Structure formats: structure tokens, C-alpha cells
Amino acid sequence: MSDHTSRTPRPADEPEPPELSGQAGTPEPTALSKAPLPEPRSTAPEPPGVPVHAQQGGQPYAPNPWRQGSSQQVSALSTLRPAAPAAIRGATLCCVVVTAVLSALLLGDGLGPNALIVAVPAALGAYFAARTAGRRLRPWTAFWAVGGLALLAVPALRDAGWPVFLAVVSAIALGSLALHGSRSWLGVFLGSLGLFSAIADGLAWGGRGVHALTAGSRGRLGVVLRSVAVAVVLLIVFGALFASADAAFADVLGDLMPDVSLTGTPWRFLLFLVGLIGALAAAYAAAAPIRWDGLTVRPGKARGRVEWALPLIVLNLLFAVFIAVQLTVLLGGYDKVMAETDLSYSEYARQGFWQLLWATVLTLLVIALALRWAPRGKSTDRTLVRTVLGALCLLTLIVVASALRRMDLYVDAYGLTRLRISVAAMELWLGVVLVLIMAAGVFGARMLPRAVAASAAVAVLAFGLISPDGLIAEQNVQRYRDDHSIDVAYLKDLSADAVPALDTLPEPLRSCALLGIERSLRSDDVPWYATSWGEARARDILKRHPADPTQPCTGSRTGIGGSDRDIDESDPYDPY
């Protein structure tokens, strides 16, 4: 029998087994002591055993009342991550090094096709690590991976920074989902951020792998390094000779090779570290992903039918009354409503849109809370939940359509801006989420979390591919052709994606709108891997027909012939 103090401690409320209740070190009873005299025994329970490492000077630590149940919490969290993966393989390590080098060489000049170029070896390294760990490629994993790479095509196509930022952030989230493979609501949310949790473990894993490869290489690593060094020297020597022999080859070589200077060395070293850490984290997450689905949210206490359904039925009636009023407005016209409410056209459309947008968001929150406390004991309860929430989703879809109609009327009157197209896209995506919730009520909610995440990724990708800045310029130019005013001061601050539409304006509006964009393109001497297709197209247009700096640019908002008309100067709507 082992010593009593070396055993695992038991909780204070768990009694000691009878065979272990004696003191440690008590000798076994002999034949001469089979019937010991009865002795008075205390009725107090024996204190639980304390491990040896938890003692100081022979006295155990005092129990901490603030950490009750922490052992169960730690054991639950420890099951999320599997065992440590095997040592990193050479193929994965090569992909990590290539990612780090490409990050240092290509990402320092901005974003363009280089984002996709850098992501490819990182994805290959994660794939090799997953294959080594025995993971199989599942359909949803392939969807997240392909979607992430597709989102990185947005920087290669568009010059505008705001859709590019959304695409890059969404690509990182989808890549993390591909590595972790979560399916619950909490798992999808934490899985999209799970790549950052593998940074420290990935660095330690990579360090152990390099040490193992170096210790077991027996000189092969030195051979590889010498071969790479010789190849680099040969490329430099003969590349310099050929470049000096032919000017055309020198231009081609200069366009292909990154511009590495000593002044940018700290920045490129930082990018090297970012690429190295990111690729190692991705490979480690692919080899040993955290099972975020192991974290579950305890369902709420089911409510009674009346307690649950009555507030939602009242809310449905309110939605129905509002929709009836909206139909009256559409049939009676906005002139009647403005006469009764003393609101201008822009105030009515703008205020109504924002209110309806918040109503849509709050309705989704109400649906989530209602599902948490929904009655679920009988089949009639499930039918009641589907009926009430289905009606609420349907009525909310009509509210979404009303909000989009208000925004359409407002854009027709005052033009399209970045803020207006962004919030309209957000409202449209919320409508898609409502449709997915209604479909889950019919076909089951098993795939709903991943379907919502996929719809968000598709929305971001579509938003980047339609070129928001180009669409804004096209809509405002078309309004000008329809005898409305045009805000040149706003349009000249758009990105190079707007150049094709602005190029169709007559002078002097064309030069006033394009002069600032042309100057920024001239000052940005970036290589091909950091140049988007929209920027390259704008350069070609302005090279063939440059803007005329001598054209007079008198007003910020002008109409046809330079007359200020159809302008609401009191419009407080933020154009951004």
C-alpha cells in the first residue's frame, strides 16, 4: 500500500474509502491481534490526503475557497487540444521558411498579388502537417481553405483599401476555421480566431523540429545550405552580367526582383518574423487543432408556452402594423407622408433606414434569446416555436426590404457613397441570415452556424469583387447624365478603381475628379507584385489620356455647366 500523503487528493465532501481511512504507515494486523479491544472513535471525517509536493514544512496548504471546481474546469479544457504532434517534417519546415522569405521580400511594398503568393506556401505547409498527423481533407475544410484563398484575390484586383482590409481579415478567419474544423456556434466563433492560440506552441514545435533535423542530419543540412548559397551566388553573378549586356533584360529583371534596400531592413525583418510565426502557427494548428466544439453553452431553462410565446406574438403584431403602414406609404406616396410628418425627403429616408437597420439587428438577438428559452418538451412545443419564430423572421424580411427600398430612394436623390453602400450591403446580408434561420427551422439547425459563417465570407468576397469605389463612381456619373448634380470633391478622393467611370465625365469635371488620383499613382512607384489590377488599369487610362491640371475646378458640388443646383447643403449625412 502506498503512502497516504502520496495519493491524489479527494474533494473535501467525498469520504475516504474504509480501507484507506487509517493512518499511513500503520502495520497490518497479526494473528495475535485479531480481536483488538474497542476504542472510542471520533465521528468527524478523516481529512483528505495531501500530496507531498503540496506541503511546506510538514504542513499542508490551506484550502482556497475561491477555487472550488477549478480542477474540473482544467480537466475539461485539457481535452480540447489533442496530444502534441510529431516533430515537424522537412516539407513543412521548407514551406514555413519560404513563407517567411516571401513575406520579407514581397509584403513590404503594399498588398496586391503578393498576398496570394505568400499564402500559397503557408497553406501547403499546413497541408503537409495535417497529412503527417493523419487528418483527412473534409468538404467543409476544403470550402474554408478555398474561400480564404479566394478572398486574397481581392487585393490583387482592387485598389480600394477598405474592401481589401475586410477581405484579408476574413481570409485569416476562414483559414483558421479550415485548420480547426468547428461546427457549433461557439466553435465557429472561437475557431475563426484559433490561429492566434497556436503561436506560442507553433514556435516551440518549430524549434524542436529544427533541433531534431540538425542533430540527425549528419552533415546533410550543411550540404543543403552550401547548395543554396552557391545557387544564389550564381544567380547574382550571371544575372548581373546578362542585365549589363541587354537593357531589355535588365528592365525585366528589375521588374521581377524585389527592391531590397538597407533603409527598409527593420521593416522587412519584422515581416519575415510575421510570416515565420504565422506559417508555424498554421502548421501546428493543422497538426494539433483545438477542438473548440468541446466548449458547450448550457441551454437555458425552458419556459412555459404562454410565458414564452406571448411577448413574441405581441412583437409579431407590432411588425405587422408597421408593415401595413409601409404599404400605405408606398401606395399613397411619400409626399403625403412628408406633409403629415414635417420631414424632408432626405430626413425621412435616412432616419427610416437607420431605424430599420437596428430593428433587424435586434430581431436577430431576440430570436437567439427566444431559442435559448424556448419550450421543447413535446412536439407541439416545437411546432409552436417554428410557427412563432418563422412568422417573426418573415415579417423581419419585409422590414429588410423596406429598409433597402428607403436606401434606394435616398441614393437616387443624393448619390451613392461608401457609407451608404456599406450599410446597404450589411442590411442585405442580415436578410440572408434570416432566410438561413427560416431554412434551419424546416430542415434542421445542424449546419446553421457554418452556413452563416459561409454567407458572411461570400458577402465579403462579393463586396470586394463588385468594386465598391467603381460602383460609386458609375452611379454618380449616371446621375449627372440624368441632369442631377455631382460632388466632384467627394469623387476625387476615391481609389483608382473609380478611374474608368470618372474618365467618361466631360471637361473640366473629368480633370478635376482625376487629377488627385493621377498624382497619387505617379508618386506610388510600386513593383508588379504590389500593384492591383484596378491600379494597373487606371495607370493605362491616365497614360493614354492624362488629366489636364489647367482646367478650372471652381466648386465642390456642381451641376451641368457648373451651376449649383439640386443640392441639399444642409444634408448632414456622412459621405464616408
C-alpha positions as CSV (number, residue, x, y, z in Angstrom):
1,M,0.0,0.0,0.0
2,S,1.4,3.4,-1.0
3,D,1.9,6.2,1.5
4,H,-1.2,8.1,2.3
5,T,0.4,11.5,1.5
6,S,1.4,10.5,-2.0
7,R,-2.1,9.8,-3.2
8,T,-4.2,12.1,-5.3
9,P,-6.3,14.4,-3.0
10,R,-10.0,14.0,-2.9
11,P,-12.6,16.8,-2.7
12,A,-13.5,17.8,0.9
13,D,-17.0,16.5,0.5
14,E,-16.0,12.9,-0.6
15,P,-15.5,10.5,2.3
16,E,-12.4,8.3,2.5
17,P,-12.9,4.7,1.5
18,P,-13.0,2.4,4.5
19,E,-9.8,0.5,3.5
20,L,-7.9,3.8,3.3
21,S,-9.2,5.5,6.3
22,G,-6.4,4.5,8.6
23,Q,-3.2,6.4,9.2
24,A,-0.3,5.8,6.7
25,G,2.4,3.5,8.0
26,T,0.1,1.5,10.4
27,P,1.3,-2.1,10.4
28,E,-1.0,-4.9,9.2
29,P,-2.8,-6.8,12.0
30,T,-1.1,-10.0,13.0
31,A,-2.6,-13.3,14.2
32,L,-2.1,-12.3,17.9
33,S,-4.2,-9.1,17.4
34,K,-7.3,-10.4,15.5
35,A,-9.7,-9.1,18.2
36,P,-8.5,-5.8,19.4
37,L,-10.2,-4.0,22.3
38,P,-12.8,-1.5,21.1
39,E,-11.5,2.1,21.3
40,P,-13.6,5.3,21.2
41,R,-13.5,6.8,17.7
42,S,-14.3,10.3,16.6
43,T,-17.3,10.8,14.4
44,A,-15.5,13.6,12.5
45,P,-14.5,12.5,9.0
46,E,-10.8,12.0,8.2
47,P,-9.2,14.9,6.4
48,P,-8.3,14.2,2.8
49,G,-4.8,13.2,1.9
50,V,-2.5,16.0,0.8
51,P,0.2,15.4,-1.9
52,V,3.8,15.6,-0.8
53,H,4.5,18.5,-3.3
54,A,1.7,20.5,-1.7
55,Q,3.2,20.6,1.7
56,Q,5.5,23.2,3.3
57,G,7.4,22.2,6.4
58,G,5.2,19.3,7.0
59,Q,2.0,21.5,7.0
60,P,-0.4,21.3,4.0
61,Y,-1.6,24.4,2.2
62,A,-4.8,25.8,3.4
63,P,-7.7,25.2,1.0
64,N,-8.6,28.1,-1.2
65,P,-12.4,28.7,-1.1
66,W,-12.3,30.8,-4.3
67,R,-11.1,27.9,-6.5
68,Q,-13.8,25.4,-5.9
69,G,-14.3,23.3,-9.0
70,S,-11.2,24.5,-10.8
71,S,-9.9,21.0,-11.2
72,Q,-13.0,20.0,-13.2
73,Q,-12.6,23.2,-15.3
74,V,-8.9,22.4,-16.1
75,S,-9.7,18.8,-17.0
76,A,-12.4,20.0,-19.4
77,L,-10.1,22.5,-21.1
78,S,-7.3,19.9,-21.3
79,T,-9.5,17.7,-23.5
80,L,-9.8,20.4,-26.2
81,R,-6.3,20.1,-27.5
82,P,-5.0,16.7,-28.6
83,A,-1.6,15.3,-27.8
84,A,1.4,17.1,-29.0
85,P,2.1,16.3,-32.7
86,A,5.1,14.6,-34.0
87,A,8.2,16.5,-34.9
88,I,7.9,18.9,-37.8
89,R,8.8,17.4,-41.1
90,G,11.2,18.8,-43.7
91,A,8.5,19.6,-46.2
92,T,6.5,21.6,-43.7
93,L,9.6,23.4,-42.5
94,C,10.7,24.3,-46.0
95,C,7.2,25.8,-46.6
96,V,7.5,27.8,-43.4
97,V,10.9,29.2,-44.4
98,V,9.6,30.0,-48.0
99,T,6.6,31.9,-46.5
100,A,8.9,33.9,-44.2
101,V,11.3,34.8,-47.0
102,L,8.4,35.8,-49.4
103,S,6.8,37.9,-46.7
104,A,10.1,39.8,-46.2
105,L,10.6,40.3,-49.9
106,L,7.1,41.0,-51.2
107,L,4.9,42.4,-48.5
108,G,7.0,45.5,-47.7
109,D,5.7,47.4,-50.8
110,G,2.0,47.0,-50.1
111,L,-0.7,44.5,-50.9
112,G,-1.5,43.1,-54.3
113,P,-1.0,39.7,-55.8
114,N,1.8,39.2,-53.2
115,A,-0.8,38.4,-50.5
116,L,-1.9,35.3,-52.5
117,I,1.7,34.4,-53.4
118,V,2.7,34.4,-49.7
119,A,-0.4,32.4,-48.6
120,V,0.2,29.5,-51.0
121,P,3.4,28.1,-49.3
122,A,1.8,28.7,-45.9
123,A,-1.3,26.7,-47.0
124,L,1.0,23.9,-48.3
125,G,2.9,23.8,-45.1
126,A,-0.4,23.4,-43.1
127,Y,-1.5,20.7,-45.6
128,F,1.7,18.7,-45.1
129,A,1.5,19.0,-41.4
130,A,-2.1,17.8,-41.4
131,R,-1.2,14.8,-43.6
132,T,1.6,13.8,-41.3
133,A,-0.8,14.0,-38.3
134,G,-3.3,11.7,-40.1
135,R,-6.0,14.3,-40.8
136,R,-8.2,13.9,-43.8
137,L,-9.5,16.6,-46.1
138,R,-13.2,17.1,-45.4
139,P,-15.6,19.1,-47.6
140,W,-16.1,22.0,-45.1
141,T,-12.3,22.2,-44.6
142,A,-11.8,22.4,-48.4
143,F,-14.5,25.1,-48.6
144,W,-12.9,27.2,-45.9
145,A,-9.4,26.9,-47.4
146,V,-10.6,27.7,-51.0
147,G,-12.7,30.6,-49.7
148,G,-9.7,32.0,-47.8
149,L,-7.5,31.9,-50.9
150,A,-10.3,33.4,-53.0
151,L,-10.6,36.3,-50.6
152,L,-6.9,37.0,-51.0
153,A,-7.7,37.6,-54.7
154,V,-9.4,40.9,-53.8
155,P,-6.1,42.7,-53.1
156,A,-4.9,41.5,-56.5
157,L,-8.0,43.0,-58.2
158,R,-9.0,46.1,-56.3
159,D,-7.1,49.2,-55.2
160,A,-9.5,50.5,-52.6
161,G,-8.2,49.8,-49.1
162,W,-11.4,49.3,-47.2
163,P,-12.7,46.2,-49.1
164,V,-9.2,44.9,-49.2
165,F,-8.9,45.1,-45.4
166,L,-12.2,43.2,-45.0
167,A,-11.1,40.6,-47.4
168,V,-7.7,40.0,-45.7
169,V,-9.3,39.8,-42.2
170,S,-12.0,37.4,-43.5
171,A,-9.3,35.3,-45.2
172,I,-7.4,34.8,-42.0
173,A,-10.7,33.8,-40.2
174,L,-11.5,31.3,-42.9
175,G,-8.0,29.9,-42.8
176,S,-8.3,29.4,-39.1
177,L,-11.7,27.7,-39.5
178,A,-10.1,25.3,-42.1
179,L,-7.5,24.3,-39.6
180,H,-9.8,23.7,-36.6
181,G,-13.0,22.4,-38.3
182,S,-15.6,23.7,-35.9
183,R,-19.3,23.3,-36.4
184,S,-21.1,24.8,-33.3
185,W,-21.9,28.4,-32.7
186,L,-19.2,28.9,-30.1
187,G,-16.8,26.6,-32.1
188,V,-17.2,28.6,-35.3
189,F,-16.6,31.9,-33.5
190,L,-13.6,30.7,-31.5
191,G,-12.3,28.6,-34.4
192,S,-12.1,31.7,-36.6
193,L,-9.7,33.2,-34.0
194,G,-8.0,30.0,-33.0
195,L,-4.9,30.6,-35.2
196,F,-3.6,33.1,-32.7
197,S,-3.8,30.5,-29.9
198,A,-1.2,28.3,-31.7
199,I,1.5,31.0,-31.9
200,A,3.5,30.0,-28.8
201,D,3.1,26.3,-29.3
202,G,4.0,26.6,-33.0
203,L,7.2,28.4,-32.2
204,A,8.3,25.8,-29.7
205,W,7.3,23.0,-32.1
206,G,9.3,24.6,-34.9
207,G,12.3,25.0,-32.6
208,R,12.2,21.3,-31.6
209,G,11.9,20.3,-35.2
210,V,14.9,22.4,-36.3
211,H,17.0,20.9,-33.4
212,A,16.0,17.4,-34.4
213,L,16.8,17.9,-38.0
214,T,20.1,19.5,-37.2
215,A,21.1,16.8,-34.8
216,G,20.2,13.9,-37.1
217,S,21.3,15.4,-40.4
218,R,24.9,14.2,-40.2
219,G,26.1,16.9,-42.4
220,R,23.1,16.9,-44.9
221,L,21.9,20.2,-43.6
222,G,25.3,21.8,-44.3
223,V,25.2,20.3,-47.8
224,V,21.7,21.9,-48.4
225,L,22.9,25.3,-47.1
226,R,26.0,25.2,-49.2
227,S,24.0,24.3,-52.3
228,V,21.5,27.1,-51.8
229,A,24.4,29.6,-51.2
230,V,26.1,28.5,-54.4
231,A,22.8,28.8,-56.4
232,V,22.2,32.3,-55.0
233,V,25.8,33.4,-56.0
234,L,25.4,32.0,-59.5
235,L,22.1,33.8,-60.0
236,I,23.6,37.1,-58.8
237,V,26.7,36.9,-60.9
238,F,25.2,35.7,-64.2
239,G,22.0,37.9,-63.6
240,A,24.3,40.9,-63.3
241,L,26.2,40.0,-66.4
242,F,23.1,39.5,-68.5
243,A,21.5,42.6,-67.2
244,S,24.5,44.7,-68.2
245,A,24.6,43.0,-71.6
246,D,21.0,43.7,-72.5
247,A,18.9,46.7,-71.4
248,A,15.5,45.0,-72.1
249,F,16.6,42.0,-69.9
250,A,17.7,44.5,-67.2
251,D,14.2,46.1,-67.2
252,V,12.5,42.7,-67.0
253,L,14.9,41.6,-64.2
254,G,14.4,44.8,-62.3
255,D,10.6,44.5,-62.5
256,L,10.7,40.9,-61.3
257,M,13.2,41.2,-58.5
258,P,12.1,42.9,-55.2
259,D,13.7,46.2,-54.3
260,V,15.6,45.4,-51.1
261,S,17.4,48.3,-49.5
262,L,19.2,48.8,-46.2
263,T,16.7,51.5,-45.2
264,G,13.9,49.1,-45.1
265,T,15.7,46.3,-43.4
266,P,14.0,46.5,-40.0
267,W,10.6,46.6,-41.6
268,R,11.4,43.6,-43.8
269,F,12.8,41.7,-40.8
270,L,9.6,42.3,-39.0
271,L,7.6,41.0,-42.0
272,F,10.0,37.9,-42.0
273,L,9.1,37.2,-38.4
274,V,5.4,37.7,-39.1
275,G,5.5,35.2,-42.0
276,L,7.5,32.7,-40.0
277,I,5.3,32.9,-36.9
278,G,2.1,32.8,-38.9
279,A,3.2,29.8,-41.0
280,L,4.4,27.9,-38.0
281,A,1.1,28.6,-36.1
282,A,-0.9,27.4,-39.2
283,A,1.1,24.2,-39.5
284,Y,0.9,23.5,-35.7
285,A,-2.9,24.1,-35.7
286,A,-3.3,21.8,-38.7
287,A,-1.3,19.1,-36.9
288,A,-2.9,19.5,-33.4
289,P,-6.1,21.6,-33.7
290,I,-8.0,22.7,-30.7
291,R,-11.4,21.1,-30.6
292,W,-13.4,24.3,-29.8
293,D,-16.7,22.3,-30.2
294,G,-15.8,20.8,-26.8
295,L,-16.8,24.0,-25.2
296,T,-20.6,24.0,-24.9
297,V,-23.1,26.5,-23.7
298,R,-25.6,25.1,-21.3
299,P,-29.1,25.6,-22.7
300,G,-31.4,27.9,-20.9
301,K,-34.3,26.8,-18.7
302,A,-37.3,26.0,-20.8
303,R,-40.2,28.4,-20.3
304,G,-43.9,27.8,-20.4
305,R,-45.8,28.2,-23.6
306,V,-47.7,31.3,-22.5
307,E,-44.6,32.9,-20.8
308,W,-42.5,32.3,-23.9
309,A,-45.0,32.9,-26.8
310,L,-47.0,35.9,-25.6
311,P,-44.2,38.5,-25.9
312,L,-43.2,37.2,-29.3
313,I,-46.8,37.2,-30.6
314,V,-47.1,40.9,-29.4
315,L,-43.9,41.7,-31.3
316,N,-45.2,40.0,-34.4
317,L,-48.4,42.1,-34.2
318,L,-46.3,45.2,-34.0
319,F,-44.3,44.2,-37.0
320,A,-47.5,43.5,-38.9
321,V,-48.9,47.0,-38.1
322,F,-45.6,48.7,-39.2
323,I,-45.6,46.7,-42.5
324,A,-49.3,47.8,-43.1
325,V,-48.3,51.4,-42.7
326,Q,-45.4,50.9,-45.0
327,L,-47.7,49.6,-47.7
328,T,-49.9,52.6,-47.2
329,V,-46.9,54.9,-47.7
330,L,-45.9,53.1,-50.8
331,L,-49.4,53.3,-52.2
332,G,-50.2,56.9,-51.1
333,G,-46.8,58.3,-51.9
334,Y,-44.1,60.0,-49.9
335,D,-45.5,63.5,-50.5
336,K,-48.4,62.7,-48.3
337,V,-46.2,61.3,-45.5
338,M,-43.8,64.3,-45.6
339,A,-46.8,66.6,-45.4
340,E,-48.0,64.9,-42.3
341,T,-44.7,64.4,-40.6
342,D,-43.0,67.7,-41.5
343,L,-39.9,65.8,-42.6
344,S,-37.8,66.5,-45.7
345,Y,-37.3,63.8,-48.3
346,S,-33.7,63.0,-47.1
347,E,-34.6,63.1,-43.4
348,Y,-37.5,60.6,-43.9
349,A,-35.5,58.2,-46.0
350,R,-32.3,58.4,-43.9
351,Q,-33.8,58.2,-40.5
352,G,-36.1,55.4,-41.5
353,F,-33.2,53.3,-42.9
354,W,-31.1,53.5,-39.7
355,Q,-34.1,52.7,-37.5
356,L,-35.0,49.7,-39.6
357,L,-31.3,48.5,-39.7
358,W,-31.3,48.5,-35.9
359,A,-34.6,46.8,-35.8
360,T,-33.2,44.0,-37.9
361,V,-30.2,43.5,-35.7
362,L,-32.3,43.5,-32.5
363,T,-34.7,41.0,-34.0
364,L,-31.8,38.6,-34.6
365,L,-30.9,39.0,-30.9
366,V,-34.5,38.3,-29.9
367,I,-34.5,35.2,-32.0
368,A,-31.3,33.9,-30.4
369,L,-32.6,34.5,-26.8
370,A,-36.0,33.0,-27.7
371,L,-34.4,29.8,-28.9
372,R,-32.4,29.6,-25.7
373,W,-35.6,29.6,-23.5
374,A,-38.0,28.0,-26.0
375,P,-40.3,25.2,-24.7
376,R,-39.0,21.9,-26.0
377,G,-40.7,19.1,-24.1
378,K,-43.3,18.0,-26.7
379,S,-43.8,18.0,-30.4
380,T,-46.5,20.7,-30.0
381,D,-43.9,22.9,-28.3
382,R,-41.5,22.5,-31.3
383,T,-44.4,23.4,-33.7
384,L,-45.2,26.5,-31.6
385,V,-41.6,27.6,-31.8
386,R,-41.3,27.1,-35.5
387,T,-44.6,28.9,-36.1
388,V,-43.9,32.0,-33.9
389,L,-40.3,32.4,-34.9
390,G,-41.0,31.7,-38.5
391,A,-43.6,34.4,-38.6
392,L,-41.2,36.8,-36.9
393,C,-38.4,36.0,-39.5
394,L,-40.8,36.5,-42.4
395,L,-42.1,39.9,-41.1
396,T,-38.4,41.0,-40.5
397,L,-37.6,40.1,-44.1
398,I,-40.3,42.5,-45.2
399,V,-38.7,45.2,-42.9
400,V,-35.4,44.5,-44.5
401,A,-37.0,45.0,-47.9
402,S,-38.5,48.3,-46.7
403,A,-35.1,49.5,-45.4
404,L,-33.4,48.7,-48.7
405,R,-36.2,50.5,-50.6
406,R,-35.6,53.6,-48.5
407,M,-31.9,53.5,-49.1
408,D,-32.5,53.1,-52.9
409,L,-34.8,56.2,-52.9
410,Y,-32.2,58.1,-50.9
411,V,-29.4,57.1,-53.3
412,D,-31.4,58.1,-56.3
413,A,-31.9,61.5,-54.8
414,Y,-28.4,62.2,-53.4
415,G,-26.0,59.7,-54.9
416,L,-24.1,56.7,-53.7
417,T,-21.3,56.9,-51.1
418,R,-19.1,54.4,-49.3
419,L,-21.1,54.5,-46.1
420,R,-24.4,54.1,-48.0
421,I,-23.2,51.1,-50.0
422,S,-21.7,49.5,-46.9
423,V,-24.7,49.7,-44.7
424,A,-27.0,48.6,-47.6
425,A,-24.7,45.5,-48.1
426,M,-24.9,44.8,-44.3
427,E,-28.7,45.0,-44.4
428,L,-28.8,42.7,-47.4
429,W,-26.6,40.1,-45.6
430,L,-28.8,40.3,-42.5
431,G,-31.7,39.4,-44.8
432,V,-29.7,36.3,-46.0
433,V,-29.2,35.3,-42.3
434,L,-32.9,35.5,-41.7
435,V,-33.5,33.2,-44.7
436,L,-31.0,30.7,-43.3
437,I,-32.7,30.7,-39.9
438,M,-36.0,30.0,-41.6
439,A,-34.4,27.2,-43.6
440,A,-32.9,25.8,-40.4
441,G,-36.4,25.7,-38.8
442,V,-37.6,23.5,-41.7
443,F,-34.5,21.3,-42.4
444,G,-32.7,21.4,-39.0
445,A,-30.1,23.7,-37.4
446,R,-27.1,21.4,-37.6
447,M,-25.4,23.3,-40.4
448,L,-26.7,26.8,-39.4
449,P,-23.5,28.1,-37.7
450,R,-21.3,27.2,-40.6
451,A,-23.9,28.4,-43.2
452,V,-24.0,31.8,-41.5
453,A,-20.2,32.0,-41.5
454,A,-20.0,30.9,-45.1
455,S,-22.6,33.6,-46.1
456,A,-20.5,36.2,-44.4
457,A,-17.4,35.1,-46.3
458,V,-19.3,35.1,-49.6
459,A,-20.7,38.6,-48.9
460,V,-17.2,40.0,-48.2
461,L,-15.9,38.3,-51.4
462,A,-18.8,39.7,-53.5
463,F,-18.4,43.1,-51.9
464,G,-14.7,43.2,-53.0
465,L,-15.3,41.8,-56.5
466,I,-18.0,44.3,-57.4
467,S,-15.5,47.2,-56.8
468,P,-17.4,49.5,-54.4
469,D,-15.5,52.6,-55.5
470,G,-16.1,51.8,-59.1
471,L,-19.8,51.3,-58.5
472,I,-20.0,54.6,-56.6
473,A,-18.3,56.5,-59.4
474,E,-20.6,54.8,-62.0
475,Q,-23.8,55.7,-60.1
476,N,-22.8,59.3,-59.6
477,V,-21.8,59.7,-63.2
478,Q,-25.1,58.3,-64.3
479,R,-26.9,60.7,-62.0
480,Y,-25.0,63.6,-63.7
481,R,-26.1,62.4,-67.1
482,D,-29.7,62.3,-65.8
483,D,-29.5,66.1,-65.1
484,H,-28.5,65.8,-61.4
485,S,-25.6,67.5,-59.6
486,I,-22.3,65.7,-59.0
487,D,-20.0,66.0,-56.0
488,V,-16.5,66.2,-57.6
489,A,-14.8,66.9,-54.2
490,Y,-16.0,63.6,-52.9
491,L,-15.3,61.6,-56.1
492,K,-11.7,62.7,-56.4
493,D,-10.9,61.0,-53.1
494,L,-11.9,57.6,-54.4
495,S,-9.4,55.0,-55.3
496,A,-8.0,54.0,-58.7
497,D,-10.9,51.6,-59.1
498,A,-13.1,54.6,-59.9
499,V,-11.0,55.9,-62.8
500,P,-12.8,54.0,-65.7
501,A,-16.1,55.6,-64.7
502,L,-14.7,59.1,-64.0
503,D,-12.9,59.1,-67.3
504,T,-16.2,59.4,-69.1
505,L,-17.0,62.8,-67.5
506,P,-16.8,65.9,-69.7
507,E,-14.1,68.5,-69.0
508,P,-13.5,70.2,-66.7
509,L,-15.2,67.7,-64.4
510,R,-13.0,64.9,-65.6
511,S,-9.7,66.5,-64.9
512,C,-11.0,67.8,-61.5
513,A,-12.0,64.3,-60.5
514,L,-8.9,62.5,-61.8
515,L,-6.1,64.9,-61.0
516,G,-5.6,63.8,-57.4
517,I,-5.8,60.1,-58.3
518,E,-3.3,60.6,-61.1
519,R,-0.8,62.3,-58.8
520,S,-1.1,59.5,-56.2
521,L,-0.4,56.9,-59.0
522,R,2.6,58.8,-60.1
523,S,4.1,59.0,-56.6
524,D,3.4,55.4,-55.9
525,D,6.2,53.6,-57.7
526,V,5.4,50.0,-56.6
527,P,6.5,46.8,-58.2
528,W,4.2,44.4,-60.0
529,Y,3.6,42.1,-57.1
530,A,2.2,45.0,-55.0
531,T,0.1,46.5,-57.9
532,S,-3.6,45.6,-58.2
533,W,-5.4,45.1,-61.5
534,G,-7.5,48.2,-60.8
535,E,-4.4,50.3,-60.2
536,A,-2.7,49.0,-63.4
537,R,-5.9,49.7,-65.4
538,A,-6.1,53.2,-64.1
539,R,-2.4,53.8,-65.0
540,D,-3.1,52.7,-68.6
541,I,-6.2,55.0,-68.9
542,L,-4.4,58.1,-67.5
543,K,-1.3,57.3,-69.6
544,R,-3.4,57.5,-72.7
545,H,-5.4,60.5,-71.7
546,P,-3.9,62.3,-68.7
547,A,-5.8,64.8,-66.6
548,D,-5.4,68.5,-67.5
549,P,-4.1,70.5,-64.5
550,T,-5.1,73.8,-66.2
551,Q,-8.8,73.0,-66.1
552,P,-10.8,75.2,-63.6
553,C,-12.2,73.4,-60.6
554,T,-14.5,76.0,-59.1
555,G,-17.0,74.2,-56.8
556,S,-17.1,71.1,-54.8
557,R,-20.6,70.3,-55.9
558,T,-21.5,71.3,-59.4
559,G,-24.2,70.5,-61.9
560,I,-24.3,70.6,-65.7
561,G,-22.4,73.7,-66.9
562,G,-21.0,74.3,-63.4
563,S,-24.3,75.5,-62.0
564,D,-25.1,74.7,-58.4
565,R,-28.5,73.0,-58.4
566,D,-30.3,70.0,-56.9
567,I,-28.0,70.3,-53.9
568,D,-29.1,69.9,-50.2
569,E,-26.3,71.7,-48.4
570,S,-28.0,71.1,-45.1
571,D,-27.7,67.3,-45.6
572,P,-25.8,66.1,-42.6
573,Y,-25.3,62.6,-43.9
574,D,-21.7,61.4,-43.5
575,P,-20.4,60.6,-47.0
576,Y,-17.9,58.1,-45.7
